[in-house]
Amino acid sequence: MSIALIASPAFTAYRLPVFHPDQPRRIEAVQDRLIASGLDPLLRPFDAPRVAPELLERVHEGAYLAELEARTPGEGWISLDGDTWLAPGSLEAAYRASGAAALGVDLTLAGTVHGAFALGRPPGHHAHAGHAEGFCLLNHIAVAAARAREHGLNRIAIVDFDAHSGDGTESLVADAPDIRMYSLYQEGGFGAPTAPPAENLRRLPLPPGAGGEALRQGVERDFLGDLATFQPEIMLVSAGFDGHREDDLSDLRLVEEDYAWLVRRLCEVSGGPKVFSLEGGYEPTALARSVHATLHTLLEHG
């Protein structure tokens, strides 16, 4: 089984204020773990390109994209809201994180690899069409869906298992007839929706303190049968690992074995191409173990 690991020096080249959870060490810890474990040589490395502007404009408003360019500082930081900051290099990293997700679509659909993991930052699933939110500047998984559409696909599954609901992605794909989105998140946490879901959205809110057993029961009950019936031509995964019990940004109690189980079950239900894009996960060692477990499972079952 061939899995692409798509990365860029841009993902570790910028720093946010010291109090911010999204720091370069997140990516560095994953890279170190993959090398130390011996898994790295089994993955096919690819450089993350800049996203094509016309593809980005299929997802985000032109005025918002221009605002990001205009407000990016030459030094220091600019706060877009209480959680989301612009730093020198962070917008370039976001362009390449979206480009990595789009490249993953191209590689898997061409048969070059069977699966892809975009190891980027900043995360993307809270970004809306016209504003940043929750550490996110651009919505990488929505960009990947737009790229899949350019390839002519009309059954696209999005699975989001970050501890925080992908409210930006939901807003961008709600009621789209060619997309089915499955969202697993902590009930009442950041981004958690209050309105009923659109017809094409499936939600699994887990209560604070929930662990692997609740995850397994909920996914088996609420997601897998529907996913199998949908028969997606590609699966796009917002892979957030901040539900790990060692991560302070949620109250879930998941461990890396739970993520491995989830990825295995997704692979068993849908045998087509899969593109993962890193979202949250802010305790570096827990993140590194979780991404390792995910990639190891993809190599075995993807």
C-alpha positions as CSV (number, residue, x, y, z in Angstrom):
1,M,0.0,0.0,0.0
2,S,1.4,3.4,-1.0
3,I,0.7,6.5,1.2
4,A,1.8,10.0,0.4
5,L,3.1,12.3,3.2
6,I,2.8,15.9,1.9
7,A,4.7,18.5,3.9
8,S,6.6,21.8,3.5
9,P,9.3,23.8,5.4
10,A,6.6,26.5,5.4
11,F,4.7,24.6,8.0
12,T,7.4,25.0,10.6
13,A,8.8,28.3,9.4
14,Y,6.4,30.6,11.3
15,R,5.7,31.1,14.9
16,L,2.6,32.5,16.7
17,P,2.7,34.2,20.1
18,V,4.1,32.0,22.8
19,F,0.7,31.5,24.4
20,H,-0.8,30.1,21.2
21,P,-1.3,26.3,21.0
22,D,-0.5,26.1,17.3
23,Q,3.3,26.0,17.2
24,P,5.9,24.4,14.9
25,R,6.7,21.7,17.5
26,R,3.5,20.0,16.5
27,I,4.8,19.2,13.0
28,E,8.3,18.6,14.2
29,A,7.1,16.0,16.8
30,V,5.2,14.1,14.1
31,Q,8.2,14.1,11.8
32,D,10.5,13.0,14.6
33,R,8.2,10.1,15.6
34,L,7.9,8.9,12.0
35,I,11.7,8.7,11.6
36,A,12.3,7.1,15.1
37,S,9.6,4.5,14.5
38,G,10.9,3.4,11.1
39,L,7.7,4.3,9.4
40,D,9.0,7.3,7.5
41,P,10.8,5.2,4.7
42,L,7.5,3.4,4.0
43,L,5.8,6.7,3.1
44,R,6.2,8.6,-0.2
45,P,7.2,12.2,0.5
46,F,5.8,15.1,-1.6
47,D,6.4,18.8,-1.3
48,A,3.2,20.8,-0.6
49,P,2.6,23.3,-3.5
50,R,0.9,26.6,-3.2
51,V,-2.8,26.2,-3.9
52,A,-4.0,27.4,-7.3
53,P,-5.7,30.8,-6.8
54,E,-8.7,29.9,-8.9
55,L,-9.3,26.8,-6.8
56,L,-9.1,28.9,-3.6
57,E,-11.6,31.3,-5.0
58,R,-14.1,28.4,-5.4
59,V,-14.2,28.2,-1.6
60,H,-13.4,31.7,-0.3
61,E,-14.7,35.2,-1.0
62,G,-12.3,37.3,-3.0
63,A,-12.5,40.2,-0.6
64,Y,-11.6,38.0,2.3
65,L,-8.5,36.6,0.5
66,A,-7.4,40.2,-0.4
67,E,-7.9,41.1,3.3
68,L,-5.6,38.3,4.4
69,E,-2.9,39.4,2.0
70,A,-3.2,43.1,3.0
71,R,-3.1,42.4,6.8
72,T,-0.3,39.9,6.8
73,P,2.5,41.7,8.8
74,G,6.1,42.0,7.9
75,E,7.0,41.3,11.5
76,G,5.1,40.6,14.8
77,W,1.6,39.4,14.8
78,I,-1.9,40.6,13.8
79,S,-5.0,39.3,15.7
80,L,-8.0,38.5,13.5
81,D,-10.1,37.4,16.5
82,G,-9.4,36.2,20.0
83,D,-7.9,32.9,18.7
84,T,-6.7,33.5,15.2
85,W,-3.5,35.3,14.3
86,L,-1.5,36.3,11.3
87,A,2.2,36.1,11.4
88,P,4.9,36.5,8.8
89,G,4.8,33.2,6.9
90,S,1.5,32.0,8.3
91,L,-0.5,32.8,5.2
92,E,2.1,31.2,3.0
93,A,1.8,28.1,5.2
94,A,-2.0,28.2,4.8
95,Y,-1.7,28.4,1.0
96,R,0.5,25.3,1.0
97,A,-1.7,23.4,3.5
98,S,-4.6,23.9,1.1
99,G,-2.3,23.0,-1.8
100,A,-1.3,19.8,0.1
101,A,-4.9,18.7,0.4
102,A,-5.6,19.4,-3.3
103,L,-2.4,17.5,-4.3
104,G,-3.6,14.6,-2.2
105,V,-6.7,14.5,-4.3
106,D,-4.7,14.6,-7.5
107,L,-2.3,11.8,-6.4
108,T,-4.9,9.4,-5.2
109,L,-7.2,9.9,-8.2
110,A,-4.3,9.4,-10.5
111,G,-3.5,6.1,-8.7
112,T,0.0,7.3,-7.8
113,V,-0.8,6.5,-4.2
114,H,-3.8,5.0,-2.6
115,G,-4.0,7.5,0.3
116,A,-2.5,10.8,1.3
117,F,-1.8,12.7,4.5
118,A,-1.3,16.4,4.4
119,L,0.9,17.3,7.4
120,G,0.3,21.0,7.5
121,R,-0.5,24.0,9.7
122,P,-2.4,26.1,10.3
123,P,-5.6,24.0,10.6
124,G,-8.5,24.8,8.3
125,H,-11.9,23.4,9.3
126,H,-13.2,26.5,11.2
127,A,-12.5,28.8,8.3
128,H,-15.6,30.2,6.6
129,A,-16.0,31.6,3.1
130,G,-15.5,35.1,4.3
131,H,-13.7,35.0,7.7
132,A,-11.1,33.3,9.8
133,E,-11.9,31.5,13.0
134,G,-10.5,29.0,15.5
135,F,-6.8,29.2,14.4
136,C,-7.9,28.6,10.8
137,L,-7.3,31.0,7.8
138,L,-8.3,28.8,4.8
139,N,-10.5,25.7,4.7
140,H,-8.2,23.0,3.3
141,I,-10.7,20.2,3.2
142,A,-13.2,22.3,1.4
143,V,-10.5,23.2,-1.1
144,A,-9.8,19.4,-1.5
145,A,-13.6,18.9,-2.2
146,A,-13.5,21.6,-4.8
147,R,-10.5,19.9,-6.4
148,A,-12.4,16.6,-6.4
149,R,-15.3,18.3,-8.2
150,E,-12.8,19.5,-10.8
151,H,-12.0,15.9,-11.4
152,G,-15.6,15.2,-12.1
153,L,-16.5,13.4,-8.9
154,N,-20.1,13.6,-7.6
155,R,-20.0,11.5,-4.4
156,I,-17.6,13.1,-2.0
157,A,-17.5,12.1,1.7
158,I,-16.0,14.4,4.3
159,V,-15.2,12.9,7.7
160,D,-14.2,15.3,10.5
161,F,-13.0,13.8,13.7
162,D,-11.5,16.8,15.4
163,A,-12.7,17.4,19.0
164,H,-14.1,20.7,17.8
165,S,-16.9,20.7,15.2
166,G,-15.8,21.8,11.7
167,D,-18.3,24.6,11.6
168,G,-16.6,26.3,8.7
169,T,-16.7,23.2,6.6
170,E,-20.3,22.6,7.4
171,S,-21.2,26.2,6.3
172,L,-19.4,25.6,3.0
173,V,-20.9,22.2,2.1
174,A,-24.3,22.3,3.7
175,D,-27.0,21.1,1.2
176,A,-24.4,20.3,-1.5
177,P,-26.0,17.2,-3.3
178,D,-22.6,15.7,-4.1
179,I,-21.1,15.9,-0.6
180,R,-22.0,13.9,2.6
181,M,-20.2,15.2,5.7
182,Y,-19.8,13.2,8.9
183,S,-18.7,15.2,11.9
184,L,-17.6,13.8,15.3
185,Y,-16.9,16.3,18.0
186,Q,-17.2,17.2,21.7
187,E,-20.7,18.4,22.5
188,G,-20.7,22.0,23.7
189,G,-17.1,22.7,22.6
190,F,-15.8,25.3,20.3
191,G,-17.7,25.4,17.0
192,A,-20.3,23.0,18.2
193,P,-23.5,23.6,16.2
194,T,-26.8,24.6,17.7
195,A,-29.0,24.6,14.6
196,P,-30.3,21.3,13.1
197,P,-28.0,19.8,10.4
198,A,-28.6,20.2,6.7
199,E,-29.8,17.1,4.9
200,N,-26.3,16.1,3.8
201,L,-24.7,16.5,7.3
202,R,-24.4,13.7,9.8
203,R,-23.3,14.6,13.4
204,L,-22.0,12.7,16.3
205,P,-21.6,14.9,19.4
206,L,-19.7,13.1,22.2
207,P,-20.2,14.3,25.8
208,P,-17.3,15.7,27.7
209,G,-15.3,12.9,29.3
210,A,-16.2,10.4,26.5
211,G,-13.6,7.9,25.5
212,G,-13.0,5.1,23.1
213,E,-16.1,3.1,23.9
214,A,-18.5,6.0,23.2
215,L,-16.6,6.7,20.0
216,R,-16.9,3.1,18.8
217,Q,-20.6,2.8,19.6
218,G,-21.5,6.2,18.1
219,V,-19.5,5.6,14.9
220,E,-20.9,2.1,14.3
221,R,-24.5,3.4,15.0
222,D,-24.5,6.7,13.3
223,F,-21.9,6.8,10.6
224,L,-20.7,3.6,9.0
225,G,-24.0,2.2,7.6
226,D,-24.8,5.6,6.0
227,L,-21.3,5.9,4.6
228,A,-21.4,2.5,3.1
229,T,-24.8,3.3,1.4
230,F,-23.4,6.6,0.1
231,Q,-20.5,4.8,-1.6
232,P,-18.1,7.8,-1.9
233,E,-15.7,8.1,-4.8
234,I,-13.3,9.7,-2.5
235,M,-13.1,10.3,1.3
236,L,-11.6,13.5,2.6
237,V,-10.7,13.5,6.3
238,S,-10.3,16.5,8.6
239,A,-7.9,14.7,11.0
240,G,-7.9,16.4,14.3
241,F,-6.3,14.7,17.3
242,D,-7.1,17.2,20.1
243,G,-9.6,14.7,21.5
244,H,-6.7,12.8,22.9
245,R,-6.8,12.5,26.7
246,E,-3.4,14.3,27.0
247,D,-4.6,17.4,25.0
248,D,-5.9,20.3,27.1
249,L,-8.0,21.8,24.3
250,S,-10.9,19.3,24.8
251,D,-12.4,17.2,27.5
252,L,-12.5,14.0,25.4
253,R,-10.5,11.0,26.6
254,L,-9.4,9.3,23.4
255,V,-6.1,7.6,22.8
256,E,-4.1,6.8,19.7
257,E,-5.6,3.3,19.5
258,D,-9.0,4.9,19.2
259,Y,-7.9,6.9,16.2
260,A,-6.4,3.7,14.7
261,W,-9.7,1.9,15.1
262,L,-11.6,4.7,13.5
263,V,-9.3,4.8,10.5
264,R,-9.5,1.1,10.1
265,R,-13.3,1.1,10.1
266,L,-13.4,3.9,7.6
267,C,-11.1,1.9,5.4
268,E,-13.2,-1.2,5.7
269,V,-16.4,0.6,4.8
270,S,-15.0,2.6,1.9
271,G,-12.2,1.1,-0.2
272,G,-11.6,4.1,-2.4
273,P,-9.0,6.9,-2.2
274,K,-8.6,8.7,1.0
275,V,-7.0,12.1,1.7
276,F,-6.3,13.2,5.3
277,S,-5.6,16.8,6.2
278,L,-4.2,17.6,9.7
279,E,-6.5,19.8,11.8
280,G,-6.0,20.0,15.6
281,G,-3.8,18.2,18.1
282,Y,-1.8,20.5,20.4
283,E,0.1,18.2,22.7
284,P,3.0,17.4,20.5
285,T,3.8,13.9,21.8
286,A,0.2,12.8,21.8
287,L,-0.3,14.2,18.4
288,A,2.8,12.4,17.1
289,R,1.7,9.1,18.4
290,S,-1.8,9.6,17.0
291,V,-0.6,10.5,13.5
292,H,1.8,7.6,13.6
293,A,-1.1,5.2,14.5
294,T,-3.2,6.7,11.7
295,L,-0.5,6.3,9.1
296,H,0.4,2.8,10.2
297,T,-3.3,1.8,9.9
298,L,-3.6,3.4,6.5
299,L,-0.5,1.4,5.3
300,E,-2.1,-1.8,6.6
301,H,-5.7,-1.3,5.6
302,G,-6.0,1.8,3.3
